[in-house]
């Protein structure tokens, strides 16, 4: 069984072989970051004190790509 440490390439230290059933033990750093981010966002959604921050962050995530897409469709600005 792995000690829980993860290298940059995602493999567990000590070269732990795949477990029975073909699943490899260990998580990559990006997986751990996504789990942590999901935990923070989930906590913001359920805690009453931070619920407004949660909705503002969701609004920002929706508005920024929409504004980018509208600006991209408009085309380059004319040089004066």
C-alpha positions in Angstrom: 0.0 0.0 0.0 1.2 3.5 -0.8 2.3 5.9 1.9 0.1 8.7 0.3 3.0 10.7 -1.1 2.8 11.8 -4.7 5.5 12.8 -7.1 5.1 15.4 -9.8 4.5 12.8 -12.5 1.6 11.3 -10.4 3.3 8.0 -9.5 3.4 7.0 -5.9 6.9 6.9 -4.3 8.6 3.5 -4.2 7.1 2.5 -7.6 4.1 0.9 -6.1 2.7 -1.6 -8.7 -0.9 -1.4 -9.8 -3.4 -2.9 -7.3 -5.4 -6.0 -8.1 -8.0 -5.0 -10.7 -5.6 -2.7 -12.6 -6.1 0.5 -10.6 -2.9 2.4 -9.8 -2.6 3.8 -6.3 -2.0 7.6 -5.9 -3.3 10.8 -7.2 -1.7 13.4 -9.5 -1.2 16.9 -8.1 -3.9 18.3 -10.5 -6.4 15.8 -9.1 -5.7 16.9 -5.5 -6.0 20.6 -6.5 -9.4 19.9 -8.1 -10.6 18.1 -5.0 -9.4 20.9 -2.8 -11.0 23.5 -5.1 -14.3 21.6 -5.1 -14.2 21.5 -1.3 -13.7 25.2 -1.0 -16.5 25.9 -3.5 -18.8 23.4 -1.8 -18.2 25.0 1.6 -18.9 28.4 0.2 -22.2 27.2 -1.3 -23.5 25.8 2.0 -22.2 28.3 4.6 -24.6 31.2 5.0 -21.8 33.7 5.7 -20.0 33.0 2.4 -23.0 32.3 0.2 -22.9 35.8 -1.4 -19.3 35.3 -2.3 -20.2 32.0 -3.9 -22.8 33.6 -6.1 -20.6 36.5 -7.0 -17.8 34.1 -8.0 -20.2 32.1 -10.1 -21.4 35.3 -11.8 -17.8 36.3 -12.5 -17.1 32.9 -14.0 -20.1 33.3 -16.3 -19.6 37.0 -17.2 -15.8 37.0 -18.0 -16.0 34.3 -20.8 -19.2 35.9 -22.2 -17.5 39.3 -22.4 -14.4 37.7 -24.0 -16.5 35.9 -26.6 -18.5 39.1 -27.4 -15.2 41.1 -27.8 -13.8 38.3 -30.0 -16.8 38.4 -32.3 -16.7 42.1 -32.6 -13.3 42.0 -34.2 -10.1 44.1 -33.8 -10.5 47.7 -32.9 -9.7 50.2 -35.7 -6.5 52.1 -35.3 -6.9 55.8 -35.1 
